Amino acid sequence: MTLSPTMMLDEVASYLSMTEREVLKLVRSGQLPATKQGESWRFLREEVDHWLEEQIP
């Protein structure tokens, strides 16, 4: 099974073990890149993985 290159807000929250509110806080502060399409947020899996790698000391 191939993973989609894009993720929805709920998928990112689950992937990062965070709430949707916590993820949106990161987006609004500019720490986590995302694009708003209509009412939905879209995240590139590659960018989420990159952000996650940066969090590891």
PDB file of N, H, CA, C and O in Angstrom:
ATOM      1  N   MET A   1       0.831  -1.177   0.000  1.00  0.00           N
ATOM      2  CA  MET A   1       0.000   0.000   0.000  1.00  0.00           C
ATOM      3  C   MET A   1       0.881   1.250   0.000  1.00  0.00           C
ATOM      4  O   MET A   1       1.796   1.361   0.816  1.00  0.00           O
ATOM      5  N   THR A   2       0.617   2.170  -0.891  1.00  0.00           N
ATOM      6  H   THR A   2      -0.126   2.079  -1.554  1.00  0.00           H
ATOM      7  CA  THR A   2       1.374   3.408  -0.999  1.00  0.00           C
ATOM      8  C   THR A   2       0.702   4.495  -0.182  1.00  0.00           C
ATOM      9  O   THR A   2      -0.513   4.677  -0.249  1.00  0.00           O
ATOM     10  N   LEU A   3       1.501   5.214   0.588  1.00  0.00           N
ATOM     11  H   LEU A   3       2.489   5.067   0.642  1.00  0.00           H
ATOM     12  CA  LEU A   3       0.964   6.314   1.387  1.00  0.00           C
ATOM     13  C   LEU A   3       0.747   7.526   0.506  1.00  0.00           C
ATOM     14  O   LEU A   3       1.544   7.809  -0.389  1.00  0.00           O
ATOM     15  N   SER A   4      -0.325   8.234   0.762  1.00  0.00           N
ATOM     16  H   SER A   4      -0.972   8.005   1.489  1.00  0.00           H
ATOM     17  CA  SER A   4      -0.623   9.448   0.014  1.00  0.00           C
ATOM     18  C   SER A   4       0.387  10.532   0.377  1.00  0.00           C
ATOM     19  O   SER A   4       0.794  10.631   1.534  1.00  0.00           O
ATOM     20  N   PRO A   5       0.797  11.347  -0.599  1.00  0.00           N
ATOM     21  CA  PRO A   5       1.744  12.423  -0.292  1.00  0.00           C
ATOM     22  C   PRO A   5       1.098  13.570   0.482  1.00  0.00           C
ATOM     23  O   PRO A   5       1.802  14.422   1.024  1.00  0.00           O
ATOM     24  N   THR A   6      -0.235  13.600   0.540  1.00  0.00           N
ATOM     25  H   THR A   6      -0.807  12.908   0.100  1.00  0.00           H
ATOM     26  CA  THR A   6      -0.910  14.650   1.305  1.00  0.00           C
ATOM     27  C   THR A   6      -1.686  14.041   2.462  1.00  0.00           C
ATOM     28  O   THR A   6      -2.145  12.900   2.399  1.00  0.00           O
ATOM     29  N   MET A   7      -1.820  14.832   3.517  1.00  0.00           N
ATOM     30  H   MET A   7      -1.447  15.759   3.568  1.00  0.00           H
ATOM     31  CA  MET A   7      -2.521  14.381   4.712  1.00  0.00           C
ATOM     32  C   MET A   7      -3.531  15.444   5.125  1.00  0.00           C
ATOM     33  O   MET A   7      -3.341  16.633   4.869  1.00  0.00           O
ATOM     34  N   MET A   8      -4.596  15.003   5.761  1.00  0.00           N
ATOM     35  H   MET A   8      -4.750  14.037   5.968  1.00  0.00           H
ATOM     36  CA  MET A   8      -5.605  15.897   6.307  1.00  0.00           C
ATOM     37  C   MET A   8      -5.246  16.201   7.768  1.00  0.00           C
ATOM     38  O   MET A   8      -4.398  15.534   8.360  1.00  0.00           O
ATOM     39  N   LEU A   9      -5.897  17.204   8.329  1.00  0.00           N
ATOM     40  H   LEU A   9      -6.586  17.745   7.848  1.00  0.00           H
ATOM     41  CA  LEU A   9      -5.623  17.621   9.706  1.00  0.00           C
ATOM     42  C   LEU A   9      -5.743  16.464  10.692  1.00  0.00           C
ATOM     43  O   LEU A   9      -4.865  16.284  11.535  1.00  0.00           O
ATOM     44  N   ASP A  10      -6.800  15.689  10.602  1.00  0.00           N
ATOM     45  H   ASP A  10      -7.514  15.835   9.917  1.00  0.00           H
ATOM     46  CA  ASP A  10      -6.981  14.588  11.548  1.00  0.00           C
ATOM     47  C   ASP A  10      -5.889  13.531  11.406  1.00  0.00           C
ATOM     48  O   ASP A  10      -5.478  12.926  12.396  1.00  0.00           O
ATOM     49  N   GLU A  11      -5.420  13.308  10.187  1.00  0.00           N
ATOM     50  H   GLU A  11      -5.754  13.799   9.382  1.00  0.00           H
ATOM     51  CA  GLU A  11      -4.347  12.338   9.963  1.00  0.00           C
ATOM     52  C   GLU A  11      -3.035  12.828  10.568  1.00  0.00           C
ATOM     53  O   GLU A  11      -2.295  12.052  11.173  1.00  0.00           O
ATOM     54  N   VAL A  12      -2.752  14.117  10.403  1.00  0.00           N
ATOM     55  H   VAL A  12      -3.353  14.747   9.912  1.00  0.00           H
ATOM     56  CA  VAL A  12      -1.519  14.682  10.963  1.00  0.00           C
ATOM     57  C   VAL A  12      -1.569  14.633  12.484  1.00  0.00           C
ATOM     58  O   VAL A  12      -0.581  14.283  13.130  1.00  0.00           O
ATOM     59  N   ALA A  13      -2.708  14.982  13.053  1.00  0.00           N
ATOM     60  H   ALA A  13      -3.511  15.267  12.529  1.00  0.00           H
ATOM     61  CA  ALA A  13      -2.846  14.942  14.509  1.00  0.00           C
ATOM     62  C   ALA A  13      -2.581  13.530  15.037  1.00  0.00           C
ATOM     63  O   ALA A  13      -1.858  13.356  16.019  1.00  0.00           O
ATOM     64  N   SER A  14      -3.154  12.547  14.399  1.00  0.00           N
ATOM     65  H   SER A  14      -3.741  12.688  13.602  1.00  0.00           H
ATOM     66  CA  SER A  14      -2.942  11.159  14.807  1.00  0.00           C
ATOM     67  C   SER A  14      -1.482  10.749  14.605  1.00  0.00           C
ATOM     68  O   SER A  14      -0.883  10.120  15.478  1.00  0.00           O
ATOM     69  N   TYR A  15      -0.921  11.102  13.467  1.00  0.00           N
ATOM     70  H   TYR A  15      -1.408  11.613  12.758  1.00  0.00           H
ATOM     71  CA  TYR A  15       0.464  10.772  13.116  1.00  0.00           C
ATOM     72  C   TYR A  15       1.451  11.349  14.130  1.00  0.00           C
ATOM     73  O   TYR A  15       2.443  10.707  14.474  1.00  0.00           O
ATOM     74  N   LEU A  16       1.170  12.576  14.608  1.00  0.00           N
ATOM     75  H   LEU A  16       0.364  13.097  14.328  1.00  0.00           H
ATOM     76  CA  LEU A  16       2.066  13.250  15.548  1.00  0.00           C
ATOM     77  C   LEU A  16       1.667  13.036  17.007  1.00  0.00           C
ATOM     78  O   LEU A  16       2.310  13.570  17.910  1.00  0.00           O
ATOM     79  N   SER A  17       0.614  12.260  17.241  1.00  0.00           N
ATOM     80  H   SER A  17       0.091  11.826  16.507  1.00  0.00           H
ATOM     81  CA  SER A  17       0.081  12.034  18.596  1.00  0.00           C
ATOM     82  C   SER A  17      -0.246  13.353  19.283  1.00  0.00           C
ATOM     83  O   SER A  17       0.125  13.584  20.434  1.00  0.00           O
ATOM     84  N   MET A  18      -0.946  14.210  18.554  1.00  0.00           N
ATOM     85  H   MET A  18      -1.247  14.022  17.619  1.00  0.00           H
ATOM     86  CA  MET A  18      -1.369  15.513  19.056  1.00  0.00           C
ATOM     87  C   MET A  18      -2.861  15.665  18.810  1.00  0.00           C
ATOM     88  O   MET A  18      -3.474  14.873  18.094  1.00  0.00           O
ATOM     89  N   THR A  19      -3.431  16.695  19.415  1.00  0.00           N
ATOM     90  H   THR A  19      -2.933  17.338  19.996  1.00  0.00           H
ATOM     91  CA  THR A  19      -4.812  17.032  19.093  1.00  0.00           C
ATOM     92  C   THR A  19      -4.811  17.893  17.835  1.00  0.00           C
ATOM     93  O   THR A  19      -3.781  18.451  17.456  1.00  0.00           O
ATOM     94  N   GLU A  20      -5.964  17.996  17.194  1.00  0.00           N
ATOM     95  H   GLU A  20      -6.800  17.542  17.501  1.00  0.00           H
ATOM     96  CA  GLU A  20      -6.077  18.859  16.017  1.00  0.00           C
ATOM     97  C   GLU A  20      -5.787  20.307  16.403  1.00  0.00           C
ATOM     98  O   GLU A  20      -5.183  21.048  15.628  1.00  0.00           O
ATOM     99  N   ARG A  21      -6.211  20.704  17.579  1.00  0.00           N
ATOM    100  H   ARG A  21      -6.702  20.102  18.208  1.00  0.00           H
ATOM    101  CA  ARG A  21      -5.969  22.070  18.061  1.00  0.00           C
ATOM    102  C   ARG A  21      -4.466  22.351  18.186  1.00  0.00           C
ATOM    103  O   ARG A  21      -4.005  23.433  17.821  1.00  0.00           O
ATOM    104  N   GLU A  22      -3.708  21.386  18.699  1.00  0.00           N
ATOM    105  H   GLU A  22      -4.082  20.508  18.996  1.00  0.00           H
ATOM    106  CA  GLU A  22      -2.257  21.554  18.833  1.00  0.00           C
ATOM    107  C   GLU A  22      -1.592  21.676  17.461  1.00  0.00           C
ATOM    108  O   GLU A  22      -0.681  22.484  17.278  1.00  0.00           O
ATOM    109  N   VAL A  23      -2.047  20.877  16.508  1.00  0.00           N
ATOM    110  H   VAL A  23      -2.787  20.221  16.657  1.00  0.00           H
ATOM    111  CA  VAL A  23      -1.494  20.944  15.152  1.00  0.00           C
ATOM    112  C   VAL A  23      -1.789  22.312  14.540  1.00  0.00           C
ATOM    113  O   VAL A  23      -0.904  22.930  13.948  1.00  0.00           O
ATOM    114  N   LEU A  24      -3.017  22.782  14.679  1.00  0.00           N
ATOM    115  H   LEU A  24      -3.735  22.280  15.160  1.00  0.00           H
ATOM    116  CA  LEU A  24      -3.378  24.095  14.128  1.00  0.00           C
ATOM    117  C   LEU A  24      -2.571  25.216  14.766  1.00  0.00           C
ATOM    118  O   LEU A  24      -2.243  26.200  14.104  1.00  0.00           O
ATOM    119  N   LYS A  25      -2.254  25.077  16.032  1.00  0.00           N
ATOM    120  H   LYS A  25      -2.521  24.278  16.570  1.00  0.00           H
ATOM    121  CA  LYS A  25      -1.420  26.076  16.712  1.00  0.00           C
ATOM    122  C   LYS A  25      -0.034  26.137  16.056  1.00  0.00           C
ATOM    123  O   LYS A  25       0.520  27.220  15.871  1.00  0.00           O
ATOM    124  N   LEU A  26       0.517  24.980  15.711  1.00  0.00           N
ATOM    125  H   LEU A  26       0.067  24.100  15.861  1.00  0.00           H
ATOM    126  CA  LEU A  26       1.810  24.931  15.023  1.00  0.00           C
ATOM    127  C   LEU A  26       1.712  25.554  13.635  1.00  0.00           C
ATOM    128  O   LEU A  26       2.625  26.252  13.194  1.00  0.00           O
ATOM    129  N   VAL A  27       0.604  25.299  12.952  1.00  0.00           N
ATOM    130  H   VAL A  27      -0.137  24.731  13.310  1.00  0.00           H
ATOM    131  CA  VAL A  27       0.397  25.860  11.613  1.00  0.00           C
ATOM    132  C   VAL A  27       0.305  27.381  11.701  1.00  0.00           C
ATOM    133  O   VAL A  27       0.974  28.089  10.948  1.00  0.00           O
ATOM    134  N   ARG A  28      -0.509  27.877  12.605  1.00  0.00           N
ATOM    135  H   ARG A  28      -1.052  27.302  13.216  1.00  0.00           H
ATOM    136  CA  ARG A  28      -0.724  29.326  12.721  1.00  0.00           C
ATOM    137  C   ARG A  28       0.527  30.074  13.167  1.00  0.00           C
ATOM    138  O   ARG A  28       0.699  31.250  12.847  1.00  0.00           O
ATOM    139  N   SER A  29       1.401  29.389  13.907  1.00  0.00           N
ATOM    140  H   SER A  29       1.260  28.434  14.167  1.00  0.00           H
ATOM    141  CA  SER A  29       2.647  30.026  14.345  1.00  0.00           C
ATOM    142  C   SER A  29       3.740  29.918  13.281  1.00  0.00           C
ATOM    143  O   SER A  29       4.837  30.448  13.456  1.00  0.00           O
ATOM    144  N   GLY A  30       3.436  29.226  12.171  1.00  0.00           N
ATOM    145  H   GLY A  30       2.545  28.795  12.029  1.00  0.00           H
ATOM    146  CA  GLY A  30       4.396  29.107  11.081  1.00  0.00           C
ATOM    147  C   GLY A  30       5.411  27.998  11.253  1.00  0.00           C
ATOM    148  O   GLY A  30       6.344  27.885  10.458  1.00  0.00           O
ATOM    149  N   GLN A  31       5.247  27.178  12.276  1.00  0.00           N
ATOM    150  H   GLN A  31       4.489  27.270  12.921  1.00  0.00           H
ATOM    151  CA  GLN A  31       6.208  26.109  12.520  1.00  0.00           C
ATOM    152  C   GLN A  31       5.986  24.884  11.636  1.00  0.00           C
ATOM    153  O   GLN A  31       6.938  24.204  11.250  1.00  0.00           O
ATOM    154  N   LEU A  32       4.718  24.610  11.319  1.00  0.00           N
ATOM    155  H   LEU A  32       3.945  25.163  11.632  1.00  0.00           H
ATOM    156  CA  LEU A  32       4.376  23.437  10.521  1.00  0.00           C
ATOM    157  C   LEU A  32       3.687  23.902   9.245  1.00  0.00           C
ATOM    158  O   LEU A  32       2.609  24.492   9.314  1.00  0.00           O
ATOM    159  N   PRO A  33       4.284  23.651   8.082  1.00  0.00           N
ATOM    160  CA  PRO A  33       3.696  24.110   6.822  1.00  0.00           C
ATOM    161  C   PRO A  33       2.401  23.372   6.477  1.00  0.00           C
ATOM    162  O   PRO A  33       2.297  22.157   6.643  1.00  0.00           O
ATOM    163  N   ALA A  34       1.434  24.124   6.003  1.00  0.00           N
ATOM    164  H   ALA A  34       1.519  25.111   5.868  1.00  0.00           H
ATOM    165  CA  ALA A  34       0.152  23.558   5.574  1.00  0.00           C
ATOM    166  C   ALA A  34      -0.503  24.522   4.602  1.00  0.00           C
ATOM    167  O   ALA A  34      -0.148  25.699   4.536  1.00  0.00           O
ATOM    168  N   THR A  35      -1.461  24.007   3.851  1.00  0.00           N
ATOM    169  H   THR A  35      -1.749  23.051   3.904  1.00  0.00           H
ATOM    170  CA  THR A  35      -2.217  24.813   2.897  1.00  0.00           C
ATOM    171  C   THR A  35      -3.691  24.643   3.203  1.00  0.00           C
ATOM    172  O   THR A  35      -4.165  23.529   3.426  1.00  0.00           O
ATOM    173  N   LYS A  36      -4.409  25.748   3.213  1.00  0.00           N
ATOM    174  H   LYS A  36      -4.023  26.652   3.032  1.00  0.00           H
ATOM    175  CA  LYS A  36      -5.851  25.679   3.440  1.00  0.00           C
ATOM    176  C   LYS A  36      -6.554  25.626   2.095  1.00  0.00           C
ATOM    177  O   LYS A  36      -6.341  26.482   1.236  1.00  0.00           O
ATOM    178  N   GLN A  37      -7.392  24.615   1.921  1.00  0.00           N
ATOM    179  H   GLN A  37      -7.564  23.920   2.618  1.00  0.00           H
ATOM    180  CA  GLN A  37      -8.178  24.457   0.696  1.00  0.00           C
ATOM    181  C   GLN A  37      -9.639  24.431   1.110  1.00  0.00           C
ATOM    182  O   GLN A  37     -10.138  23.426   1.616  1.00  0.00           O
ATOM    183  N   GLY A  38     -10.316  25.550   0.887  1.00  0.00           N
ATOM    184  H   GLY A  38      -9.911  26.366   0.475  1.00  0.00           H
ATOM    185  CA  GLY A  38     -11.695  25.663   1.351  1.00  0.00           C
ATOM    186  C   GLY A  38     -11.709  25.669   2.865  1.00  0.00           C
ATOM    187  O   GLY A  38     -11.081  26.524   3.491  1.00  0.00           O
ATOM    188  N   GLU A  39     -12.413  24.733   3.453  1.00  0.00           N
ATOM    189  H   GLU A  39     -12.923  24.039   2.944  1.00  0.00           H
ATOM    190  CA  GLU A  39     -12.485  24.618   4.913  1.00  0.00           C
ATOM    191  C   GLU A  39     -11.467  23.627   5.473  1.00  0.00           C
ATOM    192  O   GLU A  39     -11.359  23.476   6.690  1.00  0.00           O
ATOM    193  N   SER A  40     -10.723  22.954   4.602  1.00  0.00           N
ATOM    194  H   SER A  40     -10.811  23.076   3.613  1.00  0.00           H
ATOM    195  CA  SER A  40      -9.816  21.885   5.029  1.00  0.00           C
ATOM    196  C   SER A  40      -8.357  22.307   4.963  1.00  0.00           C
ATOM    197  O   SER A  40      -7.962  23.109   4.117  1.00  0.00           O
ATOM    198  N   TRP A  41      -7.573  21.756   5.866  1.00  0.00           N
ATOM    199  H   TRP A  41      -7.893  21.105   6.553  1.00  0.00           H
ATOM    200  CA  TRP A  41      -6.131  21.940   5.852  1.00  0.00           C
ATOM    201  C   TRP A  41      -5.505  20.729   5.187  1.00  0.00           C
ATOM    202  O   TRP A  41      -5.940  19.598   5.408  1.00  0.00           O
ATOM    203  N   ARG A  42      -4.481  20.963   4.369  1.00  0.00           N
ATOM    204  H   ARG A  42      -4.127  21.881   4.190  1.00  0.00           H
ATOM    205  CA  ARG A  42      -3.733  19.898   3.700  1.00  0.00           C
ATOM    206  C   ARG A  42      -2.262  20.030   4.088  1.00  0.00           C
ATOM    207  O   ARG A  42      -1.721  21.132   4.175  1.00  0.00           O
ATOM    208  N   PHE A  43      -1.641  18.898   4.315  1.00  0.00           N
ATOM    209  H   PHE A  43      -2.080  18.002   4.244  1.00  0.00           H
ATOM    210  CA  PHE A  43      -0.241  18.842   4.713  1.00  0.00           C
ATOM    211  C   PHE A  43       0.483  17.888   3.782  1.00  0.00           C
ATOM    212  O   PHE A  43      -0.046  16.833   3.431  1.00  0.00           O
ATOM    213  N   LEU A  44       1.690  18.252   3.380  1.00  0.00           N
ATOM    214  H   LEU A  44       2.120  19.109   3.665  1.00  0.00           H
ATOM    215  CA  LEU A  44       2.518  17.327   2.607  1.00  0.00           C
ATOM    216  C   LEU A  44       3.236  16.410   3.591  1.00  0.00           C
ATOM    217  O   LEU A  44       3.900  16.873   4.518  1.00  0.00           O
ATOM    218  N   ARG A  45       3.095  15.112   3.379  1.00  0.00           N
ATOM    219  H   ARG A  45       2.555  14.735   2.626  1.00  0.00           H
ATOM    220  CA  ARG A  45       3.711  14.134   4.290  1.00  0.00           C
ATOM    221  C   ARG A  45       5.213  14.390   4.433  1.00  0.00           C
ATOM    222  O   ARG A  45       5.766  14.266   5.525  1.00  0.00           O
ATOM    223  N   GLU A  46       5.865  14.745   3.333  1.00  0.00           N
ATOM    224  H   GLU A  46       5.416  14.845   2.445  1.00  0.00           H
ATOM    225  CA  GLU A  46       7.305  15.017   3.354  1.00  0.00           C
ATOM    226  C   GLU A  46       7.629  16.169   4.308  1.00  0.00           C
ATOM    227  O   GLU A  46       8.616  16.104   5.042  1.00  0.00           O
ATOM    228  N   GLU A  47       6.810  17.217   4.303  1.00  0.00           N
ATOM    229  H   GLU A  47       6.009  17.269   3.707  1.00  0.00           H
ATOM    230  CA  GLU A  47       7.045  18.365   5.180  1.00  0.00           C
ATOM    231  C   GLU A  47       6.748  18.026   6.638  1.00  0.00           C
ATOM    232  O   GLU A  47       7.432  18.511   7.539  1.00  0.00           O
ATOM    233  N   VAL A  48       5.741  17.204   6.872  1.00  0.00           N
ATOM    234  H   VAL A  48       5.186  16.810   6.140  1.00  0.00           H
ATOM    235  CA  VAL A  48       5.436  16.767   8.239  1.00  0.00           C
ATOM    236  C   VAL A  48       6.592  15.927   8.770  1.00  0.00           C
ATOM    237  O   VAL A  48       7.015  16.111   9.911  1.00  0.00           O
ATOM    238  N   ASP A  49       7.108  15.007   7.956  1.00  0.00           N
ATOM    239  H   ASP A  49       6.764  14.857   7.029  1.00  0.00           H
ATOM    240  CA  ASP A  49       8.247  14.184   8.364  1.00  0.00           C
ATOM    241  C   ASP A  49       9.476  15.042   8.632  1.00  0.00           C
ATOM    242  O   ASP A  49      10.206  14.799   9.594  1.00  0.00           O
ATOM    243  N   HIS A  50       9.709  16.039   7.792  1.00  0.00           N
ATOM    244  H   HIS A  50       9.117  16.237   7.011  1.00  0.00           H
ATOM    245  CA  HIS A  50      10.845  16.942   7.989  1.00  0.00           C
ATOM    246  C   HIS A  50      10.698  17.700   9.306  1.00  0.00           C
ATOM    247  O   HIS A  50      11.662  17.810  10.064  1.00  0.00           O
ATOM    248  N   TRP A  51       9.507  18.221   9.587  1.00  0.00           N
ATOM    249  H   TRP A  51       8.724  18.132   8.971  1.00  0.00           H
ATOM    250  CA  TRP A  51       9.262  18.939  10.843  1.00  0.00           C
ATOM    251  C   TRP A  51       9.515  18.006  12.023  1.00  0.00           C
ATOM    252  O   TRP A  51      10.128  18.398  13.016  1.00  0.00           O
ATOM    253  N   LEU A  52       9.038  16.770  11.905  1.00  0.00           N
ATOM    254  H   LEU A  52       8.539  16.452  11.099  1.00  0.00           H
ATOM    255  CA  LEU A  52       9.199  15.799  12.980  1.00  0.00           C
ATOM    256  C   LEU A  52      10.677  15.502  13.240  1.00  0.00           C
ATOM    257  O   LEU A  52      11.097  15.411  14.394  1.00  0.00           O
ATOM    258  N   GLU A  53      11.458  15.353  12.182  1.00  0.00           N
ATOM    259  H   GLU A  53      11.116  15.427  11.246  1.00  0.00           H
ATOM    260  CA  GLU A  53      12.895  15.103  12.327  1.00  0.00           C
ATOM    261  C   GLU A  53      13.592  16.263  13.025  1.00  0.00           C
ATOM    262  O   GLU A  53      14.526  16.050  13.798  1.00  0.00           O
ATOM    263  N   GLU A  54      13.147  17.485  12.760  1.00  0.00           N
ATOM    264  H   GLU A  54      12.388  17.657  12.132  1.00  0.00           H
ATOM    265  CA  GLU A  54      13.748  18.662  13.395  1.00  0.00           C
ATOM    266  C   GLU A  54      13.459  18.724  14.888  1.00  0.00           C
ATOM    267  O   GLU A  54      14.173  19.406  15.623  1.00  0.00           O
ATOM    268  N   GLN A  55      12.432  18.029  15.346  1.00  0.00           N
ATOM    269  H   GLN A  55      11.852  17.475  14.749  1.00  0.00           H
ATOM    270  CA  GLN A  55      12.060  18.064  16.757  1.00  0.00           C
ATOM    271  C   GLN A  55      12.917  17.135  17.606  1.00  0.00           C
ATOM    272  O   GLN A  55      12.930  17.235  18.833  1.00  0.00           O
ATOM    273  N   ILE A  56      13.631  16.233  16.945  1.00  0.00           N
ATOM    274  H   ILE A  56      13.620  16.151  15.949  1.00  0.00           H
ATOM    275  CA  ILE A  56      14.471  15.274  17.665  1.00  0.00           C
ATOM    276  C   ILE A  56      15.834  15.908  17.918  1.00  0.00           C
ATOM    277  O   ILE A  56      16.534  16.283  16.977  1.00  0.00           O
ATOM    278  N   PRO A  57      16.213  16.026  19.200  1.00  0.00           N
ATOM    279  CA  PRO A  57      17.516  16.663  19.508  1.00  0.00           C
ATOM    280  C   PRO A  57      18.697  15.815  19.085  1.00  0.00           C
ATOM    281  O   PRO A  57      19.845  16.217  19.278  1.00  0.00           O
TER     282      PRO A  57
END
